[in-house]
Amino acid sequence: MDLSQIKADKTVDARSMACPGPLLEAKKGIAGVAVGKVLEILSGDKGSREDIPAWCAKTGHEYLGVLERDGHDSLFVIRKK
């Protein structure tokens, strides 16, 4: 899957936050996304590359991957329930 082609249904901007800020924003943001839709988390914290997939595995959401952008990461999650 080409992550650069994904159009997120909702984006949360946690670029200015340190861990665990991006994860907390993802938890809040996923509530605003319908099941089957995509949440994009913008993060400047490298720990999110491990935190977000682990959270998805624990909660049942589907982690699509990470796209490196200019100075931050875009992490993509599909809400599954």
MDTraj code that builds the backbone (N, CA, C; nanometers):
import mdtraj as md
import numpy as np

residues = "MET ASP LEU SER GLN ILE LYS ALA ASP LYS THR VAL ASP ALA ARG SER MET ALA CYS PRO GLY PRO LEU LEU GLU ALA LYS LYS GLY ILE ALA GLY VAL ALA VAL GLY LYS VAL LEU GLU ILE LEU SER GLY ASP LYS GLY SER ARG GLU ASP ILE PRO ALA TRP CYS ALA LYS THR GLY HIS GLU TYR LEU GLY VAL LEU GLU ARG ASP GLY HIS ASP SER LEU PHE VAL ILE ARG LYS LYS".split()
xyz = np.array([
    [0.0850, -0.1191, 0.0000],
    [0.0000, 0.0000, 0.0000],
    [0.0887, 0.1243, 0.0000],
    [0.0551, 0.2179, -0.0856],
    [0.1305, 0.3432, -0.0936],
    [0.0714, 0.4430, 0.0054],
    [0.1392, 0.4597, 0.1174],
    [0.0872, 0.5470, 0.2236],
    [0.0720, 0.6909, 0.1769],
    [0.1515, 0.7332, 0.0813],
    [0.1432, 0.8728, 0.0359],
    [0.0133, 0.8992, -0.0399],
    [-0.0583, 0.7933, -0.0786],
    [-0.1850, 0.8086, -0.1511],
    [-0.3066, 0.8062, -0.0585],
    [-0.2846, 0.7780, 0.0688],
    [-0.3962, 0.7681, 0.1638],
    [-0.4521, 0.9064, 0.1950],
    [-0.5830, 0.9170, 0.1887],
    [-0.6519, 1.0382, 0.2330],
    [-0.7156, 1.0065, 0.3677],
    [-0.6608, 1.0653, 0.4728],
    [-0.7128, 1.0403, 0.6072],
    [-0.8495, 1.1039, 0.6236],
    [-0.9355, 1.0365, 0.6988],
    [-1.0677, 1.0913, 0.7297],
    [-1.0588, 1.1916, 0.8433],
    [-0.9555, 1.1775, 0.9257],
    [-0.9308, 1.2713, 1.0350],
    [-0.7812, 1.2728, 1.0612],
    [-0.7279, 1.3895, 1.0938],
    [-0.5869, 1.4036, 1.1270],
    [-0.5742, 1.4711, 1.2626],
    [-0.4897, 1.4138, 1.3490],
    [-0.4580, 1.4794, 1.4760],
    [-0.3120, 1.5241, 1.4694],
    [-0.2885, 1.6465, 1.5094],
    [-0.1552, 1.7058, 1.5026],
    [-0.0916, 1.7042, 1.6407],
    [0.0024, 1.6106, 1.6605],
    [0.0726, 1.5992, 1.7881],
    [0.2224, 1.6234, 1.7686],
    [0.2558, 1.7017, 1.6659],
    [0.3972, 1.7235, 1.6329],
    [0.4739, 1.7938, 1.7434],
    [0.4069, 1.8766, 1.8225],
    [0.4769, 1.9519, 1.9269],
    [0.4815, 1.8763, 2.0594],
    [0.4248, 1.7574, 2.0643],
    [0.4132, 1.6830, 2.1903],
    [0.5206, 1.5763, 2.2040],
    [0.5675, 1.5593, 2.3276],
    [0.6575, 1.4488, 2.3593],
    [0.5729, 1.3295, 2.4027],
    [0.6338, 1.2141, 2.4069],
    [0.5672, 1.0922, 2.4522],
    [0.5114, 1.1158, 2.5927],
    [0.3910, 1.0758, 2.6255],
    [0.2968, 0.9970, 2.5464],
    [0.1919, 1.0804, 2.4732],
    [0.2194, 1.2085, 2.4493],
    [0.1208, 1.2977, 2.3874],
    [0.0603, 1.2457, 2.2582],
    [0.1420, 1.2033, 2.1604],
    [0.0837, 1.1544, 2.0348],
    [-0.0088, 1.0340, 2.0535],
    [0.0263, 0.9453, 2.1453],
    [-0.0589, 0.8297, 2.1716],
    [-0.1918, 0.8736, 2.2330],
    [-0.1865, 0.9676, 2.3266],
    [-0.3094, 1.0181, 2.3888],
    [-0.3974, 1.0877, 2.2850],
    [-0.3358, 1.1628, 2.1942],
    [-0.4119, 1.2286, 2.0877],
    [-0.4747, 1.1247, 1.9940],
    [-0.4021, 1.0169, 1.9672],
    [-0.4561, 0.9094, 1.8833],
    [-0.5771, 0.8457, 1.9496],
    [-0.5672, 0.8219, 2.0803],
    [-0.6794, 0.7611, 2.1537],
    [-0.8022, 0.8506, 2.1486],
    [-0.7819, 0.9815, 2.1631],
    [-0.8944, 1.0752, 2.1545],
    [-0.9455, 1.0841, 2.0107],
    [-0.8527, 1.0910, 1.9163],
    [-0.8894, 1.1101, 1.7762],
    [-0.9657, 0.9946, 1.7152],
    [-0.9342, 0.8715, 1.7572],
    [-0.9978, 0.7546, 1.6962],
    [-1.1485, 0.7546, 1.7237],
    [-1.1888, 0.8180, 1.8330],
    [-1.3314, 0.8252, 1.8666],
    [-1.4090, 0.9083, 1.7641],
    [-1.3395, 0.9982, 1.6946],
    [-1.4054, 1.0834, 1.5970],
    [-1.4012, 1.0286, 1.4554],
    [-1.3596, 0.9027, 1.4414],
    [-1.3480, 0.8399, 1.3107],
    [-1.4442, 0.7212, 1.3065],
    [-1.5190, 0.7080, 1.1995],
    [-1.6109, 0.5954, 1.1853],
    [-1.5320, 0.4658, 1.1659],
    [-1.5939, 0.3537, 1.2027],
    [-1.5315, 0.2231, 1.1820],
    [-1.5003, 0.2062, 1.0335],
    [-1.3783, 0.1621, 1.0047],
    [-1.3361, 0.1432, 0.8667],
    [-1.2690, 0.2648, 0.8047],
    [-1.2669, 0.3754, 0.8784],
    [-1.2071, 0.4987, 0.8273],
    [-1.0659, 0.5168, 0.8823],
    [-0.9924, 0.6108, 0.8232],
    [-0.8496, 0.6266, 0.8530],
    [-0.8233, 0.7494, 0.9406],
    [-0.7442, 0.7271, 1.0465],
    [-0.6936, 0.8339, 1.1320],
    [-0.5451, 0.8508, 1.1023],
    [-0.5040, 0.9759, 1.0823],
    [-0.3632, 1.0074, 1.0629],
    [-0.3140, 1.0809, 1.1868],
    [-0.2020, 1.0341, 1.2416],
    [-0.1426, 1.0988, 1.3574],
    [-0.0116, 1.1628, 1.3124],
    [-0.0011, 1.2948, 1.3284],
    [0.1232, 1.3652, 1.2979],
    [0.2050, 1.3707, 1.4260],
    [0.3278, 1.3199, 1.4216],
    [0.4090, 1.3113, 1.5426],
    [0.5541, 1.3462, 1.5141],
    [0.6121, 1.4238, 1.6043],
    [0.7538, 1.4535, 1.5970],
    [0.8337, 1.3675, 1.6937],
    [0.7634, 1.2817, 1.7675],
    [0.8267, 1.1956, 1.8675],
    [0.8513, 1.0569, 1.8073],
    [0.9772, 1.0176, 1.7979],
    [1.0114, 0.8891, 1.7342],
    [0.9530, 0.7695, 1.8083],
    [0.9231, 0.7849, 1.9363],
    [0.8626, 0.6767, 2.0142],
    [0.7270, 0.6350, 1.9613],
    [0.6619, 0.7251, 1.8882],
    [0.5302, 0.6936, 1.8317],
    [0.5383, 0.5772, 1.7339],
    [0.6541, 0.5565, 1.6729],
    [0.6710, 0.4466, 1.5772],
    [0.6542, 0.3106, 1.6438],
    [0.6763, 0.3068, 1.7746],
    [0.6536, 0.1833, 1.8499],
    [0.5217, 0.1892, 1.9266],
    [0.4901, 0.3075, 1.9811],
    [0.3704, 0.3214, 2.0648],
    [0.2407, 0.2994, 1.9872],
    [0.2300, 0.3597, 1.8698],
    [0.1038, 0.3526, 1.7942],
    [0.0744, 0.2099, 1.7457],
    [0.1739, 0.1392, 1.6853],
    [0.1454, 0.0002, 1.6461],
    [0.1113, -0.0893, 1.7654],
    [0.1780, -0.0675, 1.8792],
    [0.1494, -0.1478, 1.9994],
    [0.0073, -0.1211, 2.0483],
    [-0.0329, 0.0048, 2.0462],
    [-0.1690, 0.0414, 2.0866],
    [-0.2708, -0.0229, 1.9926],
    [-0.2426, -0.0213, 1.8626],
    [-0.3334, -0.0834, 1.7655],
    [-0.3473, -0.2334, 1.7911],
    [-0.2360, -0.2992, 1.8184],
    [-0.2382, -0.4434, 1.8450],
    [-0.3226, -0.4738, 1.9695],
    [-0.3134, -0.3854, 2.0680],
    [-0.3858, -0.4061, 2.1935],
    [-0.5352, -0.3764, 2.1792],
    [-0.5693, -0.2792, 2.0944],
    [-0.7086, -0.2345, 2.0850],
    [-0.7830, -0.2928, 1.9662],
    [-0.7110, -0.3569, 1.8738],
    [-0.7772, -0.4188, 1.7598],
    [-0.7885, -0.3309, 1.6373],
    [-0.7307, -0.2120, 1.6401],
    [-0.7305, -0.1264, 1.5219],
    [-0.6180, -0.1720, 1.4288],
    [-0.6255, -0.1345, 1.3028],
    [-0.5248, -0.1776, 1.2053],
    [-0.4234, -0.0669, 1.1805],
    [-0.2983, -0.0974, 1.2096],
    [-0.1891, -0.0032, 1.1857],
    [-0.1424, -0.0207, 1.0419],
    [-0.1466, 0.0877, 0.9638],
    [-0.1078, 0.0799, 0.8233],
    [0.0399, 0.1074, 0.8015],
    [0.0983, 0.1915, 0.8866],
    [0.2398, 0.2218, 0.8718],
    [0.2697, 0.3681, 0.8964],
    [0.3950, 0.4029, 0.8726],
    [0.4430, 0.5386, 0.8985],
    [0.5051, 0.5948, 0.7707],
    [0.4827, 0.7217, 0.7506],
    [0.5399, 0.7929, 0.6368],
    [0.6240, 0.9068, 0.6928],
    [0.7531, 0.9093, 0.6579],
    [0.8382, 1.0184, 0.7040],
    [0.8112, 1.1412, 0.6202],
    [0.7838, 1.2495, 0.6874],
    [0.7599, 1.3755, 0.6181],
    [0.8718, 1.4714, 0.6566],
    [0.8545, 1.5968, 0.6300],
    [0.9565, 1.6975, 0.6573],
    [0.9646, 1.7250, 0.8070],
    [1.0483, 1.6515, 0.8780],
    [1.0680, 1.6767, 1.0207],
    [0.9672, 1.6115, 1.1127],
    [0.8749, 1.5335, 1.0592],
    [0.7807, 1.4618, 1.1445],
    [0.7355, 1.3340, 1.0742],
    [0.6595, 1.2534, 1.1476],
    [0.6033, 1.1296, 1.0939],
    [0.4524, 1.1426, 1.0802],
    [0.3988, 1.0750, 0.9799],
    [0.2548, 1.0571, 0.9668],
    [0.2287, 0.9086, 0.9861],
    [0.1522, 0.8763, 1.0891],
    [0.1185, 0.7371, 1.1176],
    [-0.0291, 0.7155, 1.0863],
    [-0.0602, 0.6049, 1.0212],
    [-0.1961, 0.5798, 0.9727],
    [-0.2578, 0.4590, 1.0408],
    [-0.3829, 0.4763, 1.0856],
    [-0.4556, 0.3736, 1.1583],
    [-0.5976, 0.3635, 1.1017],
    [-0.6449, 0.2406, 1.0810],
    [-0.7850, 0.2197, 1.0435],
    [-0.8609, 0.1769, 1.1695],
    [-0.9701, 0.2476, 1.1981],
    [-1.0529, 0.2111, 1.3115],
    [-1.1276, 0.0823, 1.2791],
    [-1.1183, -0.0147, 1.3669],
    [-1.1786, -0.1457, 1.3427],
    [-1.2996, -0.1777, 1.4295],
    [-1.3256, -0.0957, 1.5309],
    [-1.4420, -0.1252, 1.6149],
    [-1.4928, 0.0002, 1.6828],
])
top = md.Topology()
chain = top.add_chain()
for i, resn in enumerate(residues, 1):
    res = top.add_residue(resn, chain, resSeq=i)
    for name in ("N", "CA", "C"):
        top.add_atom(name, md.element.get_by_symbol(name[0]), res)
traj = md.Trajectory(xyz[None], top)
